[in-house]
Amino acid sequence: MIILSQPLPIIFNPECHPLGNLLCKALDAEPGNLEEHLFPDGESYLRIKTDVTDRLCLILMDLSHPNRKFLPLSFLCQTLREFEVGKIGLIAPYLSYMRQDRRFHAGEALTSKIFAKFISDQVDWLVTVDPHLHRYHSLDEVYTVPSRVVQGAPVLAEWLTTEEKLLLVGPDAESEQWVSRIAAQSGHPFVVGEKQRYGDRKVAITLPDLKEINFSTAVIIDDVISSGHTVLECVKALKERGVEEINCACVHGIFADEIDKVLLDSGIKQLVTTNTIVHCSNALDVSALLLPAIEEMIQAKVGEKI
């Protein structure tokens, strides 16, 4: 619980994310009251029914499917400003538009920086979980507002610690640092595959020899599953190595085009995700990991110390 001389924060939860109730309780925050609906032509109506004058307002929204969510988020932020809100903090359990971090062909939009500017122009600070940093070393390279990145690895490691004779499998070189950290925390061996990409939805995975490793179940570990084709190829590579028991765990489960069903049909016995993005596979709660970062930002912004 945060003890402040100012009123407690307000949490607006436009998407009714289950993390909202957990964070409201942990922060002793007031739930924000919104009235929203769509007109027949698809335009949005928004009314803020909570007094926000000089209040610290937190917006909880996972930014998967950002093209659908960005305008409602923008309308909310701008309306809060018009009603003289104190500060606006964005809690984005999943942060999108990190893929296009360089121009691969002439004329391409550098969408990671454009989106970061859009968000930075509207909020005072940002807390997120495991953004897909690849060529960027930190969010500070693209976001101009203070930010805190929460690592989802501890909840995966804690879950894996309860299991025995596991082999953790990272699909590609990008996952090695992340998977190795989870392996060290959970006490399980790991291997990393080699990935060749042939487009947005076509990849090939090659795994090292597994004969010298004593395990009964392989667990594919990744930070985000979107198209799912990397995981499908990893399942295929494991089966080619004679592995029959295969599970999969990730922090962010986007599962485009219902790929989660395809993954389970491919032979994955258990599919586990954290609750950054709402899905039936959510088995791991990140609220306790988010809380210290949010409290730090709240206390710093109230005191204007960031």
CORHU-V669807 format. One record per backbone hydrogen bond with DSSP energy under -0.5 kcal/mol. NH is the residue of the N-H (numbers start at 1). CO is the residue of the C=O. If there is no record, write none. Layout:
# CORHU-V669807
NH&CO ; NH&CO
This chain:
# CORHU-V669807
4&2 ; 10&56 ; 11&30 ; 12&10 ; 12&58 ; 15&60 ; 16&13 ; 20&17 ; 21&18 ; 22&18 ; 23&19 ; 24&20 ; 25&21 ; 26&22 ; 27&23 ; 28&24 ; 29&24 ; 30&9 ; 32&11 ; 34&32 ; 35&47 ; 36&34 ; 37&45 ; 39&43 ; 42&39 ; 45&37 ; 47&35 ; 49&33 ; 49&47 ; 50&33 ; 52&50 ; 54&84 ; 55&52 ; 57&55 ; 57&87 ; 58&10 ; 59&89 ; 60&12 ; 60&58 ; 61&59 ; 61&91 ; 63&94 ; 68&65 ; 69&65 ; 70&66 ; 73&69 ; 74&70 ; 75&71 ; 76&72 ; 77&73 ; 78&74 ; 79&75 ; 80&76 ; 81&77 ; 82&78 ; 83&79 ; 84&81 ; 85&80 ; 86&52 ; 86&55 ; 87&55 ; 89&57 ; 90&125 ; 91&59 ; 91&89 ; 92&90 ; 92&127 ; 93&91 ; 96&94 ; 101&99 ; 104&102 ; 108&105 ; 111&109 ; 112&100 ; 113&110 ; 114&110 ; 115&111 ; 116&112 ; 117&113 ; 118&114 ; 119&115 ; 120&116 ; 121&117 ; 122&119 ; 123&119 ; 124&88 ; 125&88 ; 126&146 ; 127&90 ; 128&148 ; 129&92 ; 129&93 ; 130&150 ; 133&131 ; 141&138 ; 142&139 ; 143&139 ; 146&124 ; 148&126 ; 150&128 ; 150&148 ; 155&152 ; 156&152 ; 157&153 ; 158&154 ; 159&155 ; 160&156 ; 161&157 ; 162&158 ; 162&159 ; 163&160 ; 167&217 ; 168&189 ; 169&219 ; 170&168 ; 170&191 ; 171&221 ; 175&172 ; 176&173 ; 179&175 ; 180&176 ; 181&177 ; 182&178 ; 183&179 ; 184&180 ; 185&181 ; 186&182 ; 187&183 ; 188&183 ; 189&166 ; 191&168 ; 193&170 ; 194&206 ; 195&193 ; 196&204 ; 198&202 ; 204&196 ; 206&194 ; 213&210 ; 215&213 ; 216&165 ; 217&165 ; 218&245 ; 219&167 ; 220&218 ; 220&247 ; 221&169 ; 222&249 ; 225&252 ; 226&224 ; 232&228 ; 233&229 ; 234&230 ; 235&231 ; 236&232 ; 237&233 ; 238&234 ; 239&235 ; 240&236 ; 241&237 ; 241&238 ; 242&239 ; 243&238 ; 246&244 ; 246&267 ; 247&218 ; 248&270 ; 249&220 ; 250&272 ; 251&222 ; 252&223 ; 253&251 ; 254&225 ; 254&252 ; 255&225 ; 256&226 ; 258&255 ; 259&256 ; 261&258 ; 262&258 ; 263&259 ; 264&260 ; 265&261 ; 266&262 ; 267&264 ; 268&263 ; 269&246 ; 270&246 ; 272&248 ; 272&270 ; 273&281 ; 274&250 ; 274&251 ; 275&284 ; 276&251 ; 277&274 ; 282&279 ; 283&273 ; 284&273 ; 289&286 ; 290&286 ; 291&287 ; 292&288 ; 293&289 ; 294&290 ; 295&291 ; 296&292 ; 297&293 ; 298&294 ; 299&295 ; 300&296 ; 301&297 ; 302&298 ; 303&299 ; 305&300 ; 306&300
